[in-house]
Amino acid sequence: MTVRIWQSYACNNSSSYRLVARFADAATARAAAAELSAFFVDHAAQLDAREGWSREPSQAQRELAARYGFSWTEAITWGDEALTGDEPDLIVHDDTLVIFHSYCGGGLGDGVPKVLRAKGGTIGTPERGDLEVSVLFLAAPGANAKLDEELAEMFADFDEQDDEPDEPDAPWVEPVPVPWDTKRESYGHVAVFRDASTVGLHVAIDPRDLETVSRYLAAHQIAKSSIQLDVPANRRVFRAIRKARCTSCEGPLEYLDPRLHDIEAPQLVCKPCGGLYELGAFL
């Protein structure tokens, strides 16, 4: 797992912009991020250098559009002052690129998605707000006392805010409790579970803090892990896993995921009874 961040210094405003693009491989995602990072820097400098205000596209916009076969109708902007030094953040996680700006509620138009599609990207719908992150890792209770304490604290905090525990979808939590250190509070959906071997955390996170997740796993020497970005379906999955029980002994089940185990499909198993269940039976 690789996380790279092209850092900007965007102001903290709730009118944010977030776009997620998935590519065939990590190299393509990194190349797209590098190209757009350079474009944002050039574009910002050109608009900041103008005398007076104009909605005409910058030279950088025209060159990028010509390269990918489209046209821009007007200049894109962000923030409320100079663009230089406040360019959008581009965060790469494996084959996924997240473009984020904390004060760009009007978005970046349709040009940036056109570039990403031309490079083979699958584009999600632009959104406001924090990024949904699903974290799976192997960690048996009792093997790491510090990790156990941190997770217990997080789960207790979440349970206090979970007003409708029987609802299939994850509740909206403000702020989101997470065990890792972050610079910014996050607000969004949360779903968590822990069984005899696996921890699942589906939380909202400011995209600029994504690297703290991998640092947390590394600090606790987690060898087997998976991080998925912007998969809202995991809310219901994680919530169902936490509540799943064996139909014979009514005991809790253990979740087995192909990303962490050498199996073809997700399964739930009752170790005392030896029973196997398909995940879909609890959704």
Order of alpha helices (4+ residues) and beta strands (2+ residues): beta-beta-alpha-alpha-beta-beta-alpha-beta-beta-alpha-beta-beta-beta-beta-alpha-beta-alpha-beta-beta-beta
